[in-house]
C-alpha cells in the first residue's frame, strides 16, 4: 500500500494540530514515527523516546496515544527535564529501539521543509519511511474527525492543574471558537466540543450527549467532572450530566449558558433568511437585530458574511445548524437532567431576535441574568463577568459538597 501524497498529509496535519492544540505539526509527526517504529520492529519491541533528557514509553498502540503523551510532556515535563519545544521535536528527538537482537538509536529528519521522511540509523530504512508516512496520514484522518478541542492549549494559555477542567459543548453552529474569550478568563483548563461528522450522525440529543461523554471519559478518566454548554450545547450538557451520574461519576458543576433560546427553536420554523441573519449576528456579537434587519438585503448580508468566512465553512455552519435544529425538534428532556446545587443557569440579559424572545421566555428557568445578548454574552467585555460567576459558583458548590 503506497502512502498518500506527502504534501497533502503534511498540510492536513499542520491544519489539525493548529485547530486542536495550537501547536506545530512536528509533534504529530514525531508521534506518527514512534507508532511506525512499533509497527516495523514489532509490538514486543520497546520503543523509547529520548528528547531533551525525557524518556517516554507509549501507553497505547496507535499514533494518537503517543501524541497525547507528547502533549502532556511538553506541558509538564518530568522533574529534572528541560522544557520541551514542540517546534524542535524532530530536530532534537532520538528514538531508542530495543529488540532481542540489538538496540539502535534513530535520528529522524523533519519532512516539513523538503518532504524528506528519512531516518538515520534505521535498519530497513525504506520500510520505516513508508510506515511513517502511512501513520502520519492515518493520524491526520483521526485528528480531522476529532471533536474535543483542548481550547486552553490551542490558545497557548498557561497550564492550570489545581482546578478541575471544564468541558463545554458547542452551540448550533458546531464551533468551539466562541468559547475562546471565556476560556482565556477562566482559571481552569477548558476543553470544548466541536460538531464533527460522527456527531451529526447521532439520532437524538441524548445519543449525541452519550457520544461526547464517551469521548470525554476516554480522554480524561476521572471520578468527577464539570460540564457546560451554550444554547444548543447547554441542552446537550444537561443530558451529559445525567449520563455521567448514571455511570457513577460525580458531576461537580453544570454550566448552562442561555439554554432557553435553543428550547424555543423546537417550536418555530426557520428559513434561509433567518439562518443567515443568525449567522451574521454570531459573527458580529456587538450588533443587534435592529441594526441589521431591514437595513441589509439578503445579498448584502451574504456578501458581508463571505468577507469573514469562506464558502465551505458557511455551508458547514448552515449544515450544522440544520442538523442541530432537527435534533431539537425531536427532543424530549430526560427528567431531572440538570437540577440541584451543581447547576448554574446564566441567561443573556439583552433580547436577541424579537421573534424568538417571547418563546424563549416561556422556557426560561430560574438563574442569573448576565450582560449581553445570546452571542455577545460569550465575548468581551462580558466574558470576564461570566468567568467570575462560573468560578464563584464552583467554589460555593464545592464547599456545599464538602460540608454536606
N, C-alpha and C positions, 0 to 999 in steps of 0.2 A: 504493500500500500504506500503510495507516494504522498508526502506531506502536502498540505495546501500551500498556496502562494505564501512565500516568506514575507513579502511586503504586506499582504493583507493581514496575516497573523500578527505581525508587529504593530500595525496600525490599530487593530482591534484591541490588543492587549493594552496599548497606550491609552486608548479612549476609556476602557472599562476600569483600569486602575485609577485614572483621574476621577471618574464618576463615583466610584465606590469608596476610595480611600484618599484621594488627593495626593497620591504618591507616584513616583516614576515607574516606568514599565520594568526596569531591571529587577525589581523584587519578584515579580511574577515570572520572569524568565528564569531566575535562579530556582524558584520553586519547581518549575517545569523540568529543569535539568536534574534536580535531585530525584524527582519521580522517574525520569528516564534512566538514571543510574540503577534504580531498583529494578526496573523492567529488564534492562540489558544484562545486568550482572546477577540477577536472581533475587527473589523475595527474601531469601535467607541471608543474603549479603548484608553486611552492616554498612550503611552509608552515613557518614558524619560530615557535618559542615564546620570548618574552622574559619571563622570570619571575625576579624579583629579580636582574636582570643576567645571567641564564644563557641564552644562545642554544642552541636544541635543534632538531635536524632529524631526522625519523623515518628509521629504517633498515629499515622494513618497510611493508607496505601494509594493515595492519589495526590495530584499536584495541589489541590485545594487545601489538604491537610498540612502540607509543607508551608503553603502561603500563610495560613493562619498562625503558624508558629513563627514565621519570619516577621509578620506584623507585630506580634507580641514582643519579639526580641528587640525590634527597633525601638519600640515604645518604652520598654522597661528591661534594659539589658541586665544580665546577671551581675551580682556583686563582683567587683574587680575587673569587669569587662569594659572596654572602651565603647563610647556611643557608636551605634551602627548607622552609617549613612546609606539610605536606600539607593541613592544615585550611584554609589560605588559598589553595589552589591556584587556585580560580576567582576569588577576590576580587582577587588580585594579577596574574593572568595577562593578558598582552597578546599576541595572536596576529597575526603579520605574514603576509599572503598576498601573494605576489609573482606577478603574471601579466604576460604580454607587454604588456597594455594599461595596467595601473596596479598600484600597491601599495596595500593597505588595512590598517588596524590594527583588529582586532576586540577588543571588551571583553565577555566573557560575564557573564551573571548566574549566580548559584548557584541551581539549581532546587530544592534541598533544602527551604528554608523554605516556598515558596509554589507550587512546580510551574511556575515561570516559566523557560522554556527560551530566552528571547530573547537575542540577541547584538547589542550596539550596534555600529554601523558596518558591518554586514554587507550587501553588495548581495545581493538575493534572500534577504532575511532569513527569510521563511516556509519556503522550501525548505531552508535550512540548519538551521532549528529542527527540522523533521521528520526530516532526515537525522541530526541529533544524537540525537534520541530513539531512532531505529532502531538507530544504532550503539551506544548505551548498552544497549539491550535485547539486542543480539547479544553484547556483551561480558559482560553478566550471565549469558547462557547458557554462554559459554566458561568463565567463572570457576566456574560451578556444576559443570561437568564436570572442572575442574582437579584432578589427582591429586597434584601436587607442591606441598607447603606449605613456604614459606620460614619455618621454625619460629623461627629466630632473630629475624627481622623481626616475626613475629606476637607474639613475647614482648617486643618492644621492647628487645632486648639490643644492646649496643654493637657496631658493625661491627668484625669481625676479619678483616683481609685478609692477614695474614702467614702464616697457617696454611691448608693446603688444606681445603676443605669436606668434610664427612662427610654422605653420603646414607643415610638409614635407611628401612627398609621395615616397614610396619605388621604387627602380629600378626593373628590370625584375626578380630578384631573390626573390622578395617579402618580403625582410627583412628590418626592421628598424635599425638593428645593425650598418650598415656602417655610419649612421649619428652621432654615439656616439662622435667621436673626434670633429666634428663640434659643436655639442650641448654643449660640455664642454667649448668651446671657445666663444660662443655667450652670450651676456649679456641680454638674454631674456629666458622665458620659451619656451622649444621646445617640441612639440608633433610630433609623427611620425606614419604614417600608415604602417601596415604590411599586406600582402595579405593573407586573410583567405578564407574559403570555399565560403562564401556569395559573396566575391569579384570575385572569379574565375568563378562564375556562371553568371556574368554580360555579356550581349551580345555585348557590344561596349565600347570603351573608354569613350564616353560621359555618358553611363549608369554607368560605374564604378566611374566616377567623381561625378555624382549625388548621388551615394551611399555614397561616402566619405563626400560630403557636408552635407547630412542628418545627418551623424554620428557626424560631427563637430558642426553643429548647435545645436544638442541635448545635446552635451557635454559641450558646452561653448557658450550660447547665447550672442551675441554682435552685435553692429552696423557696426563694421569694422574688417577686417581680413587680415592676412598675410599668403600667401601660397607659397609653392615651392616644388621642387622635383628634383630627379637625374635621368637622362637618360629617361627610360620609364616613371618614375614618373613626370618628367618635362612636358611631354605631357599631363598627367592627370591633373597636377596642372594648366596648362593653361586653360583647359576646366573647372576646378573648379572655376577659376576666372570669367569666362563668366557666369556660373550658379549663382554664388554669386551676381554678378551685376544684373542679371535678376530678382532676388528676393528682390532687394532693399538694398543689403548690400554694404558697401564701401570696396573696396579692396585697402589696403594701399601699398602692395608690393607683387610682383610675382617673385620668385627667380627660374630661370631655369638653372639647372646645367648640362651642356653638353647634350642638347636635340638632337643635330643633329645626333649623333650616333644611337639613337633609331629610328629616322625617316628613316635613311638609312637601318635599318633592314627590312623595308617593301619591299625592292627591292631585297633582296637576300635570297637564300635558305641556311639554316643552316643544319649541320649534327651532329651526336653524338660526333665526334671527336672535332669539333669546339666548341660545347657546353661545353665539358669537359675542353678544353683549356681556355675558358672564365671563367669557374668556378674556375680553378686553379689560374688564374691571379686575380680574385676577392679576393681569399683567401690570395694571396701574392701580394698586390698592389705595393710593391717595385720592383717586377720583370717586365721584358719586354718580348714581344713575342720572340724577338731574343734570349733571354736567355733560353727559354723553348722549342719553336717549333724546331723540328729536333734533339733535344738533349735528349728527353724522348719519348719512345714509349707509346702507349695507355695504356698498362698495368702498366707501372711505374707511369704515370700521375694519373691513377685511384687509385693506392696504396698510393700515396702521399696525394691525396685528402682525402682518407679514414682515414689517420692519423689525420686529422684536423676536420673531420666531420663524424658523424655516418651515416650508410647506409640509414636509414629512412629520415634523413634530406637531404642527397644528392638527394634522389628520389623526395622529396618535392620541392627542389630548381629547379630541372630539369623540374618538372611538372609546377611550376610557370612560368619558362622561356618559356615553350611551350605555356601556356595559354596567356601570355603577347604578344608573337610573333604573335599568331593568331589574337589578338585584333589589333595589329599594322598593320597587312596586310590588315585588313578591314577598317582601319581608314581613314577618310577624315576630316581634321581640320575644326572646326567651324570658320567662318571668324571673324577676329579681336579678337581672343581669348586672346591674351597676347600682347597688344600694349600699347604705351603711357609711361609716366614717371614712372609708378608703376612697369614696367617690367625690371628686371635685368637679362641679359644673361651672364653666365660665361662659357667659353669654355676651355677645357683642352688643354694646350699648346703642350704636347708631344703626338705623334700618339699612337694609341692603337694597334689593329691588322691591318696589312697593307692592307688586302683585304677590310677592312671596311672604311679605312681612306678617300679614294678618294670619295666614295659615300657619306660619312658624310659631306665632304666639300661642296657638292652641296646643302645641306640643311642648312648650317650654316648662320645664320642671324647676323647682327651687334651686337657686345657685347665686353666683355673684356676677353682676354686670361689670364689664371691663371696657375701657376706651376703645374706640374704633368700630369699623363695620366688620362684616363677615370675613373679609380678606385682610383689611388693614390692622386688625387686632393682632396678627402674627408679625407684622412689620414694625420697623422703627417709626415713631418713637415709643410704640406701645409694647414692644417685646419685653422691655425691662420690667414693666408692671406685671405682665403675665408671668414672667420668670419668678418674680418675688412672691406672687400668690401661690405658685406651684411649690416653691421651696418652703414657704411658711406652712402650707397645708401638710406637706410631707413630714415636717418636723413635729407638728401638732399631732398628726395621726400616729407617728412613731411613738411619741410619749404616751398616747392613748393605749397603744398595743402593749407597751412595756408595763403599764400600771393596771391593765385590765385582768 
